[in-house]
Amino acid sequence: MTDTLAVTPEDVAGRWPVPAEDDDKYSRGVLGAIAGSESYPGAAVLAVSGAVRAGVGMVRYVGPRRAADLVLAHRPETVVHALGSDTSLPRADAWLVGSGLPEATATDLRIAVALTSDVPCVVDAGAIARAASALAASRTPDHSPERTLMTPHERELTRACAAIGVRVDLDGTQQSRAAAARTLAEATGAVILLKGSRTVVVAPDEPMLEPPPAPAWLATAGSGDVLAGIAGALLAQGVEAQWAGAMASFVHAEAARAASGGGPIAALDIAGALPGTIASLLSVR
């Protein structure tokens, strides 16, 4: 499958979840988040902020005390679950794992539980190579790719492919980037959102989705954590993985453009600009 579909504002607006009068916080989607660490606690704040500002009904956060305290300071509506010896997880409609986590962490068992749960999962940063290995090992011909969305940048994609014994060549062209993303998608059965100024979203045996180019100011620390939060919010509200990735990338770039105004931005600025960006987008429905 080599076809490419350009993602338009109408595509995103027509699929964006909008609450009805009888909705409540549970029917609007519950996202579980295993993110942040003692070394990178801010990633938890950014991922949770991206999800909340994108419109999910509730976020349940699982992580270390330092990160949990920061999450509550910035997003007091978050329901925090303390780390303990029990590896069970609270109920959620989707999970986000890996943002701000080193590749080997004390939450590895919880990540494994999330990945093998019956709900969709966004896999970011430190969890990508682990998830790729697990998914490639369990891949079956009838596996559905609709439940797992991986969000690597190019170096993370290369490491994930190496973890499953596959070599990819990235020469800087969009063609090589798309081919590498498709290689990982076909090996794992997951949807791959390969981040960059020209993001591609690839699912096995489906046309590639390509959102418009993002502003260069978006290349800033933590912006990927916000993107993962947006994608998680969409998965929790029932959007299938490939379109959740494409829609999240589209809105992420537009929010960055709005927050930037042509100048520098910080990642939290992107999350703050999401409600206005989404409202503007929905006006085309």
FENKAUR-V850241 format. One record per pair of residues at least 24 apart in sequence whose C-alpha atoms are under 7 Angstrom apart, sorted by sequence separation. I is the first residue (numbers start at 0). J is the second residue. D is the distance in Angstrom with one decimal. If there is no record, write none. Layout:
BEGIN
I,J,D / I,J,D
END
This chain:
BEGIN
100,124,7.0 / 101,125,5.0 / 102,126,6.2 / 40,65,6.6 / 41,66,6.8 / 44,69,6.6 / 93,118,5.2 / 94,119,6.4 / 95,120,5.7 / 96,121,6.3 / 97,122,6.0 / 98,123,5.3 / 99,124,6.8 / 100,125,5.0 / 226,251,6.1 / 29,55,6.7 / 37,63,6.8 / 40,66,4.4 / 44,70,4.8 / 48,74,6.9 / 92,118,5.9 / 93,119,4.8 / 94,120,4.6 / 95,121,4.6 / 96,122,5.2 / 97,123,4.7 / 98,124,5.3 / 99,125,7.0 / 120,146,6.1 / 121,147,6.0 / 122,148,6.0 / 123,149,6.0 / 28,55,5.6 / 29,56,5.8 / 30,57,6.3 / 31,58,5.8 / 32,59,6.2 / 33,60,6.4 / 35,62,6.6 / 36,63,6.2 / 43,70,6.6 / 93,120,5.5 / 94,121,6.2 / 95,122,6.1 / 96,123,6.1 / 97,124,5.3 / 98,125,6.7 / 119,146,4.1 / 120,147,4.9 / 121,148,4.8 / 122,149,4.6 / 123,150,5.2 / 124,151,6.5 / 27,55,6.0 / 28,56,5.0 / 29,57,4.8 / 30,58,4.8 / 31,59,4.7 / 32,60,4.9 / 33,61,5.1 / 34,62,6.3 / 37,65,6.5 / 97,125,5.0 / 118,146,6.8 / 119,147,5.7 / 120,148,6.3 / 121,149,5.9 / 122,150,6.3 / 123,151,6.5 / 131,159,6.0 / 135,163,7.0 / 27,56,4.6 / 28,57,6.6 / 29,58,5.8 / 30,59,6.2 / 31,60,5.9 / 32,61,6.0 / 33,62,6.0 / 37,66,6.9 / 44,73,6.9 / 97,126,4.6 / 36,66,6.4 / 96,126,6.6 / 128,158,6.5 / 132,162,6.2 / 25,56,6.0 / 35,66,5.9 / 128,159,4.2 / 132,163,5.5 / 24,56,4.2 / 127,159,6.4 / 131,163,7.0 / 24,57,6.0 / 128,162,6.2 / 210,245,6.3 / 208,245,6.6 / 210,248,6.8 / 211,249,7.0 / 214,252,6.7 / 217,255,6.2 / 202,241,6.3 / 210,249,5.7 / 213,252,5.0 / 149,189,6.9 / 153,193,6.9 / 201,241,7.0 / 148,189,5.9 / 149,190,6.2 / 150,191,6.2 / 151,192,6.6 / 152,193,5.6 / 200,241,6.5 / 147,189,5.2 / 148,190,4.8 / 149,191,5.0 / 150,192,4.7 / 151,193,5.4 / 152,194,4.8 / 214,256,6.4 / 147,190,6.2 / 148,191,6.0 / 149,192,6.0 / 150,193,6.0 / 151,194,6.2 / 152,195,6.7 / 144,188,5.0 / 150,194,6.8 / 200,244,6.5 / 222,266,4.7 / 143,188,6.8 / 144,189,4.8 / 200,245,6.2 / 221,266,5.3 / 225,270,6.5 / 142,188,6.6 / 144,190,6.2 / 219,265,6.7 / 220,266,6.7 / 216,263,5.7 / 219,266,6.8 / 216,264,6.5 / 138,187,6.2 / 138,188,6.6 / 190,240,6.5 / 135,186,5.7 / 190,241,5.9 / 135,187,4.4 / 192,244,6.1 / 134,187,5.0 / 43,98,6.9 / 42,98,6.0 / 43,99,6.8 / 131,187,6.0 / 42,99,4.9 / 144,202,6.8 / 40,99,6.9 / 31,91,5.5 / 39,99,5.3 / 30,91,5.5 / 29,91,5.1 / 30,92,5.9 / 31,93,6.2 / 32,94,5.7 / 33,95,6.2 / 34,96,5.8 / 29,92,5.2 / 30,93,5.1 / 31,94,4.6 / 32,95,4.7 / 33,96,4.7 / 34,97,5.5 / 35,98,6.1 / 36,99,6.2 / 28,92,6.1 / 29,93,6.9 / 30,94,5.7 / 31,95,6.2 / 32,96,5.9 / 33,97,6.5 / 34,98,4.9 / 35,99,4.5 / 36,100,5.7 / 34,99,5.8 / 35,100,5.6 / 34,100,6.3 / 148,240,5.7 / 147,240,6.5 / 145,239,5.7 / 146,240,6.2 / 145,240,5.1 / 123,227,6.8 / 121,227,6.8 / 121,231,5.9 / 119,234,6.5 / 98,224,5.8 / 95,231,5.8 / 94,231,6.7 / 93,231,6.7 / 93,234,6.1 / 93,235,4.7 / 92,235,4.9 / 45,221,6.8 / 49,225,4.5 / 53,229,5.7 / 48,225,6.9 / 49,226,6.7 / 55,232,5.0 / 46,224,4.7 / 50,228,4.3 / 54,232,6.8 / 42,221,6.4 / 45,224,5.7 / 46,225,4.7 / 49,228,4.6 / 50,229,4.7 / 53,232,6.5 / 45,225,5.2 / 49,229,5.1 / 46,227,6.2 / 47,228,5.9 / 50,231,6.5 / 55,236,7.0 / 42,224,6.0 / 46,228,4.4 / 50,232,4.9 / 30,231,6.6 / 4,206,6.6 / 6,208,6.4 / 30,232,6.4 / 3,206,5.3 / 4,207,6.1 / 5,208,6.0 / 6,209,5.7 / 0,204,5.6 / 2,206,4.8 / 3,207,4.6 / 4,208,4.9 / 5,209,4.9 / 6,210,4.7 / 0,205,6.1 / 1,206,6.2 / 2,207,6.2 / 3,208,5.8 / 4,209,6.1 / 5,210,6.0 / 6,211,6.9 / 30,235,5.6 / 0,206,6.1 / 3,209,6.9 / 29,235,5.9 / 28,235,4.9 / 28,236,4.8 / 27,236,6.0 / 52,270,6.2 / 52,271,7.0 / 16,236,6.8 / 53,273,6.1 / 49,270,5.1 / 52,273,5.9 / 53,274,6.6 / 45,267,6.3 / 48,270,6.1 / 52,274,6.1 / 11,246,5.5 / 12,280,5.9 / 12,281,5.2 / 12,283,6.9 / 13,284,6.2 / 8,280,6.8 / 12,284,6.0 / 9,283,6.7
END
